Structures are given as C-alpha cells and as structure tokens.
Amino acid sequence: MGDCVEVWLSGEHVCTGMVEEATADDSVLWVAAEGTRTRQLFDKHSGYEVRA
C-alpha cells in the first residue's frame, strides 16, 4: 500500500495514483482520489494492468 502506480487498459494509460488498498492476491486494488478524481477500483479480471 502507498505505492505509486500507473493503471493501463488495452494499451492506454487510465491513471496514475497511490494504492490505497489491495486484496491479498493483488487482483483488485483501490487507487486513492487525487485532485478532482475520486477513489477508483481496478481489477485484473477486467483487463487492467498495473505498473509500479
């Protein structure tokens, strides 16, 4: 938790942010809100790729 990550979907950058929470297997994570953007949930099963 607290790592800065980039989230990608189908080769396109979705967002960059800090990991707020993650499941034990890292298949689902919450990226903290930043500026006007709200906290967001991303999961590997939907095709999201997370890069540290």
Phi and psi restraints in degrees (value plus and minus 20) as a CYANA .aco file:
   2 GLY   PHI      66.2   106.2
   2 GLY   PSI     -22.0    18.0
   3 ASP   PHI     -95.9   -55.9
   3 ASP   PSI     123.7   163.7
   4 CYS   PHI    -105.4   -65.4
   4 CYS   PSI     106.7   146.7
   5 VAL   PHI    -152.4  -112.4
   5 VAL   PSI     140.8   180.8
   6 GLU   PHI    -129.6   -89.6
   6 GLU   PSI     118.3   158.3
   7 VAL   PHI    -131.1   -91.1
   7 VAL   PSI     111.0   151.0
   8 TRP   PHI    -146.1  -106.1
   8 TRP   PSI     130.0   170.0
   9 LEU   PHI    -162.5  -122.5
   9 LEU   PSI     102.7   142.7
  10 SER   PHI      32.8    72.8
  10 SER   PSI      21.1    61.1
  11 GLY   PHI      58.7    98.7
  11 GLY   PSI     -15.1    24.9
  12 GLU   PHI    -134.4   -94.4
  12 GLU   PSI     116.5   156.5
  13 HIS   PHI     -89.2   -49.2
  13 HIS   PSI     106.1   146.1
  14 VAL   PHI    -115.8   -75.8
  14 VAL   PSI     -69.9   -29.9
  15 CYS   PHI    -187.3  -147.3
  15 CYS   PSI     148.0   188.0
  16 THR   PHI    -146.8  -106.8
  16 THR   PSI     115.7   155.7
  17 GLY   PHI    -193.2  -153.2
  17 GLY   PSI    -197.8  -157.8
  18 MET   PHI    -114.8   -74.8
  18 MET   PSI     115.1   155.1
  19 VAL   PHI     -91.1   -51.1
  19 VAL   PSI     102.7   142.7
  20 GLU   PHI    -114.3   -74.3
  20 GLU   PSI     -61.6   -21.6
  21 GLU   PHI    -170.5  -130.5
  21 GLU   PSI     134.1   174.1
  22 ALA   PHI    -170.3  -130.3
  22 ALA   PSI     131.3   171.3
  23 THR   PHI     -92.8   -52.8
  23 THR   PSI     143.6   183.6
  24 ALA   PHI     -77.7   -37.7
  24 ALA   PSI     -53.6   -13.6
  25 ASP   PHI    -115.1   -75.1
  25 ASP   PSI     -13.5    26.5
  26 ASP   PHI      40.4    80.4
  26 ASP   PSI       1.4    41.4
  27 SER   PHI    -102.6   -62.6
  27 SER   PSI     -38.3     1.7
  28 VAL   PHI    -155.8  -115.8
  28 VAL   PSI     115.5   155.5
  29 LEU   PHI    -164.7  -124.7
  29 LEU   PSI     133.9   173.9
  30 TRP   PHI    -124.0   -84.0
  30 TRP   PSI     110.8   150.8
  31 VAL   PHI    -123.6   -83.6
  31 VAL   PSI     108.0   148.0
  32 ALA   PHI     -81.4   -41.4
  32 ALA   PSI     132.1   172.1
  33 ALA   PHI     -86.3   -46.3
  33 ALA   PSI     127.7   167.7
  34 GLU   PHI    -168.3  -128.3
  34 GLU   PSI     107.7   147.7
  35 GLY   PHI      42.0    82.0
  35 GLY   PSI    -145.6  -105.6
  36 THR   PHI    -109.6   -69.6
  36 THR   PSI     -25.0    15.0
  37 ARG   PHI    -101.2   -61.2
  37 ARG   PSI     117.5   157.5
  38 THR   PHI    -107.7   -67.7
  38 THR   PSI     144.9   184.9
  39 ARG   PHI     -76.8   -36.8
  39 ARG   PSI     118.3   158.3
  40 GLN   PHI    -148.7  -108.7
  40 GLN   PSI     127.0   167.0
  41 LEU   PHI    -124.2   -84.2
  41 LEU   PSI     113.5   153.5
  42 PHE   PHI    -150.9  -110.9
  42 PHE   PSI     121.9   161.9
  43 ASP   PHI    -155.0  -115.0
  43 ASP   PSI     124.3   164.3
  44 LYS   PHI     -82.3   -42.3
  44 LYS   PSI     -53.7   -13.7
  45 HIS   PHI     -84.8   -44.8
  45 HIS   PSI     -41.4    -1.4
  46 SER   PHI    -109.5   -69.5
  46 SER   PSI     -20.0    20.0
  47 GLY   PHI      79.9   119.9
  47 GLY   PSI     -17.1    22.9
  48 TYR   PHI     -93.2   -53.2
  48 TYR   PSI     121.8   161.8
  49 GLU   PHI    -137.8   -97.8
  49 GLU   PSI     114.1   154.1
  50 VAL   PHI    -133.4   -93.4
  50 VAL   PSI     108.0   148.0
  51 ARG   PHI    -138.6   -98.6
  51 ARG   PSI     111.2   151.2
